[in-house]
Amino acid sequence: MHVVAYGILTAFYLRALRGAGRDDRVVRVASVVLAVAYALSDEYHQTFVPGRNGTWVDVAVDGVGILGVTALDWCLGSRGFVGASQVFG
């Protein structure tokens, strides 16, 4: 479930950051950084919840979803799979 959830989160970041004239490489890097930062903060938060543990393994699993969606976006070209032209054009 972590892979799917963080894949979707990354897709949302890609969609939100992509705009006219923005470099796709910068958008992809920013999306990965934001998603990984969220994964790290979520695991840190879990260390304060009784009965829960924050683990690096969970961050790595989250990373699989993050990198999978980013790779898919890269493979599909500059429009990406969450490009505005596909939604509104």
Residue pairs with C-beta under 8 A, 6 or more apart in sequence:
2 58
2 61
2 62
2 65
3 61
3 62
3 64
3 65
3 68
4 65
5 62
5 65
6 35
6 38
6 39
6 62
6 63
6 65
6 66
7 65
7 66
7 68
7 69
8 65
8 69
9 35
9 38
9 65
9 66
10 31
10 32
10 35
10 65
10 66
10 69
10 70
11 69
11 73
11 81
11 82
13 30
13 31
13 34
13 35
14 27
14 28
14 31
14 69
14 70
14 73
14 80
14 82
15 82
15 84
17 27
17 30
17 31
18 24
18 27
18 80
18 82
18 83
18 84
19 84
24 74
24 78
24 80
28 70
28 73
28 74
31 70
32 66
32 67
32 70
35 62
35 66
36 59
36 62
36 63
36 66
39 58
39 59
39 62
39 63
39 66
40 59
42 54
42 62
43 54
43 55
43 56
43 58
43 59
44 54
45 54
46 52
46 53
46 54
47 53
47 54
72 81
73 80
73 81
73 82
74 80
79 85
79 86
